[in-house]
Amino acid sequence: MPTLVHLSDMHFGQHHVAQLDAVVLRELAALNPDGVIVSGDLTMRARHTEFAQARAFLAQITQPLLTIPGNHDQPILSPRDWLERLTHQYARYEKYVCAPIDATLTGVGFFALGLNDNHPLAPGGFWSHAQRAWVAQQLDDAPRAALKIIATHHQLAWEGKARPAGFWFPARALALLARHGVELVLNGHTHVPGALQTPHGIVIVRAGTALSGRTRHGNGNAYNVITYDEKQISVFVRRYDAHADAFVAARAFTFPRRQAKD
């Protein structure tokens, strides 16, 4: 059964828990997933040193990899960096991590799009008209039987105790994805893992923070393992256990696939 690993909000920098790097890499080697998707916030303050640490970590992942930037991967609005943020806010991300920013990954029975949803001034998630057109074309050209996946940073659904700024106009975005056959959306940002299925049949999966001490609501460090077949999508939240020095099973979700219901 094909397997994906979903990482997010690693936040290399001040709050990075360095001892977890080796644990995650060890588990990736053991799982050997068909793809690894990182849904943003590789750094804490988008500093060059932080991006260099993120690049060194990502270089050790041997499986097919898709990354997108998060809101923390733009230079901070300081007197020194404000002009870069307003004019070339992803120059550091492109230098150290990946260019182009919006990218695709094709694997065993899946087709994934990584879509940047950040804005240099406003909080929350945005997709431009050009991005929406690109998404529609890419999805329509994807293999018909593939599991179609969108990876974006901000949440399109939220169930938590607090509400970090999320995607603007999520209903509109989800309707677009539903029209073009998307079955799975991956995001981070909240640091609270979870999963749900919308009335459209789209499974939305949130990842916790894999490597940062900035955990929320007692969730601890976590990442997701996702498996799928022709009938269902399963999501397994793995949470770090200090006694075992490993990520262990914490929660599991199973949802019917849209194409199986149609």
C-alpha positions as MATLAB code, in Angstrom:
seq = 'MPTLVHLSDMHFGQHHVAQLDAVVLRELAALNPDGVIVSGDLTMRARHTEFAQARAFLAQITQPLLTIPGNHDQPILSPRDWLERLTHQYARYEKYVCAPIDATLTGVGFFALGLNDNHPLAPGGFWSHAQRAWVAQQLDDAPRAALKIIATHHQLAWEGKARPAGFWFPARALALLARHGVELVLNGHTHVPGALQTPHGIVIVRAGTALSGRTRHGNGNAYNVITYDEKQISVFVRRYDAHADAFVAARAFTFPRRQAKD';
ca = [
       0.000    0.000    0.000;
       1.483    3.394   -0.954;
       2.629    5.541    1.955;
       3.237    9.269    2.373;
       4.868   11.111    5.252;
       3.586   14.600    6.025;
       5.933   16.914    7.955;
       5.341   20.550    8.817;
       6.446   23.536   10.898;
       9.965   22.361   11.621;
      11.020   25.936   12.490;
      14.785   25.623   12.329;
      16.098   28.402   14.522;
      15.624   29.459   18.124;
      12.997   26.841   19.047;
      14.380   23.939   17.014;
      14.702   20.687   19.019;
      17.851   19.367   17.369;
      17.758   15.913   18.959;
      14.591   15.118   17.000;
      16.325   15.464   13.618;
      17.985   12.079   13.885;
      14.784   10.465   15.185;
      12.703   11.673   12.235;
      15.377   10.745    9.705;
      15.712    7.294   11.260;
      11.976    6.745   11.009;
      11.843    7.976    7.419;
      14.526    5.461    6.534;
      12.548    2.675    8.210;
       9.200    3.672    6.682;
      10.710    4.383    3.246;
       7.560    6.197    2.094;
       6.688    6.794   -1.545;
       6.834   10.522   -0.905;
       7.574   13.091    1.797;
       5.584   16.334    1.794;
       6.619   19.315    3.936;
       3.843   21.895    4.298;
       5.806   25.004    5.220;
       7.524   26.921    8.024;
      10.924   25.340    7.607;
      12.417   28.263    9.562;
      11.514   30.499   12.473;
      12.698   33.886   11.160;
      13.807   33.082    7.588;
      17.430   33.769    8.493;
      20.159   32.455    6.207;
      21.539   30.277    9.002;
      18.104   28.765    9.590;
      17.599   27.997    5.923;
      21.050   26.409    5.818;
      20.035   24.110    8.686;
      16.777   23.249    6.915;
      18.652   22.461    3.696;
      21.066   20.176    5.542;
      18.147   18.289    7.069;
      16.209   17.967    3.816;
      19.320   16.763    1.991;
      19.287   13.668    4.188;
      15.806   12.647    3.033;
      16.307   10.116    0.259;
      12.652    9.671   -0.686;
      10.859   11.850   -3.285;
      10.273   15.223   -1.644;
       7.870   18.138   -2.074;
       8.186   21.319   -0.002;
       6.387   24.662    0.173;
       7.162   27.791    2.197;
       5.158   28.954    5.205;
       4.545   32.426    6.562;
       7.695   32.149    8.718;
       9.806   31.514    5.605;
       9.580   35.172    4.557;
      12.105   37.696    5.946;
      10.754   39.434    9.013;
       9.406   42.967    8.709;
      12.435   44.744   10.129;
      14.252   47.864    8.896;
      16.951   45.640    7.431;
      14.686   43.109    5.717;
      11.412   44.867    4.873;
      12.349   45.710    1.279;
      13.366   42.113    0.541;
      10.117   40.853    2.063;
       8.054   43.157   -0.119;
       9.943   42.535   -3.371;
      11.702   39.157   -3.201;
      10.205   37.484   -0.147;
      11.095   33.953   -1.296;
      14.644   34.590   -2.516;
      16.126   32.825    0.515;
      13.725   29.900    0.238;
      14.592   29.495   -3.456;
      18.316   29.749   -2.736;
      18.432   27.175    0.036;
      15.416   24.920   -0.505;
      13.635   24.811   -3.827;
      12.704   26.702   -6.962;
      10.111   26.978   -8.387;
       8.014   27.542   -5.279;
       4.778   26.082   -6.655;
       5.767   22.561   -7.682;
       4.477   19.054   -8.348;
       5.372   15.556   -7.241;
       4.188   12.385   -8.974;
       4.510    9.009   -7.289;
       2.919    5.611   -6.876;
      -0.752    6.298   -7.547;
      -0.635    9.968   -6.478;
      -0.190   13.418   -7.965;
       0.649   16.224   -5.523;
       0.740   19.985   -5.989;
       2.610   22.204   -3.545;
       0.992   25.637   -3.517;
       2.379   28.707   -1.762;
      -0.444   30.597    0.010;
       1.465   33.323    1.855;
       1.256   37.093    1.576;
       4.018   39.542    2.585;
       1.651   41.768    4.599;
      -1.654   40.041    5.330;
      -1.992   36.966    7.557;
      -3.612   33.784    6.381;
      -3.733   31.926    3.084;
      -4.239   33.289   -0.417;
      -4.055   31.794   -3.913;
      -3.755   34.216   -6.809;
      -5.828   34.014   -9.979;
      -2.725   32.730  -11.791;
      -2.215   30.016   -9.182;
      -5.845   28.925   -9.417;
      -5.568   28.629  -13.182;
      -2.327   26.658  -12.849;
      -3.904   24.331  -10.285;
      -6.895   23.659  -12.537;
      -4.694   22.866  -15.515;
      -2.308   20.645  -13.563;
      -5.129   18.677  -11.946;
      -6.987   18.226  -15.206;
      -3.815   16.891  -16.842;
      -3.018   14.512  -13.961;
      -3.458   10.742  -14.362;
      -7.148   10.000  -13.979;
      -6.767    7.269  -11.353;
      -4.185    9.142   -9.249;
      -4.928   10.372   -5.749;
      -4.871   14.154   -6.259;
      -3.231   16.038   -3.393;
      -2.805   19.723   -2.565;
      -0.176   20.794   -0.041;
      -0.559   24.339    1.293;
       0.473   25.968    4.552;
      -2.581   27.588    6.136;
      -5.529   25.553    7.325;
      -8.698   25.334    5.248;
     -10.583   23.926    8.239;
     -10.125   24.390   11.981;
     -11.509   22.649   15.050;
      -9.152   23.811   17.783;
      -9.378   25.844   20.982;
      -7.757   28.869   19.379;
      -7.784   29.979   15.774;
      -4.460   31.017   14.249;
      -5.135   32.998   11.079;
      -6.234   30.505    8.456;
      -7.081   30.415    4.796;
      -9.123   33.304    3.403;
     -12.272   32.153    1.583;
     -11.750   28.433    2.291;
     -15.173   27.483    0.900;
     -14.226   28.947   -2.465;
     -10.881   27.163   -2.450;
     -12.410   23.810   -1.518;
     -15.067   24.154   -4.214;
     -12.309   24.710   -6.787;
     -10.422   21.636   -5.602;
     -13.566   19.510   -5.567;
     -14.358   20.459   -9.169;
     -10.968   19.198  -10.239;
     -10.981   15.927   -8.326;
      -8.784   16.678   -5.317;
      -9.185   14.091   -2.555;
      -6.505   15.122   -0.045;
      -5.311   18.485    1.307;
      -2.258   18.718    3.570;
      -1.462   21.756    5.691;
       0.387   22.835    8.815;
       0.477   26.252   10.533;
      -1.615   25.439   13.609;
       0.859   22.957   15.171;
      -2.215   20.848   16.027;
      -2.473   17.520   14.179;
      -5.806   16.194   12.999;
      -7.932   15.156   10.045;
     -11.484   15.520    8.791;
     -13.521   15.002    5.628;
     -15.540   17.827    4.099;
     -18.999   17.437    2.539;
     -17.184   17.493   -0.824;
     -15.424   14.282    0.226;
     -12.033   16.013    0.490;
      -9.856   14.787    3.353;
      -8.043   17.675    5.083;
      -5.030   16.647    7.140;
      -3.138   18.938    9.514;
       0.332   18.131   10.756;
       1.764   19.137   14.110;
       5.242   20.521   14.481;
       7.809   17.796   13.910;
      10.989   19.461   15.191;
      10.062   22.634   17.093;
       9.487   23.283   20.757;
       6.537   25.524   19.796;
       3.909   22.854   20.456;
       0.308   23.819   21.187;
      -2.490   22.554   23.422;
      -0.427   19.668   24.771;
      -0.018   17.981   21.406;
       3.751   17.528   21.522;
       5.935   16.972   18.480;
       4.205   14.990   15.759;
       4.059   14.099   12.093;
       1.597   12.179    9.916;
       1.787    8.924    8.000;
      -0.808    8.564    5.255;
      -1.732    5.383    3.397;
      -4.333    4.847    0.714;
      -5.844    2.305   -1.634;
      -8.674    2.421   -4.148;
     -11.318    2.615   -1.396;
      -9.970    4.639    1.519;
      -7.429    7.104    2.894;
      -5.935    6.448    6.325;
      -4.104    9.018    8.449;
      -1.889    8.059   11.383;
      -0.643   10.766   13.745;
       2.697    9.816   15.273;
       3.701   11.703   18.445;
       7.139   11.861   20.023;
       7.600    9.764   23.187;
      10.691   10.820   25.120;
      10.946    7.509   27.007;
      11.006    5.522   23.777;
      12.976    8.227   21.943;
      10.660    7.573   19.019;
       7.446    8.780   17.450;
       4.645    6.410   18.424;
       1.065    5.918   17.266;
      -1.226    8.573   18.793;
      -4.384    8.863   16.658;
      -5.767    7.254   13.531;
      -8.419    8.333   11.009;
      -9.907    6.469    8.054;
     -12.044    8.046    5.338;
     -13.681    6.673    2.189;
     -12.205    7.991   -1.048;
     -14.347   10.292   -3.160;
     -13.995    8.091   -6.215;
     -15.104    5.070   -4.194;
     -18.234    6.966   -3.067;
     -19.077    8.366   -6.539;
];
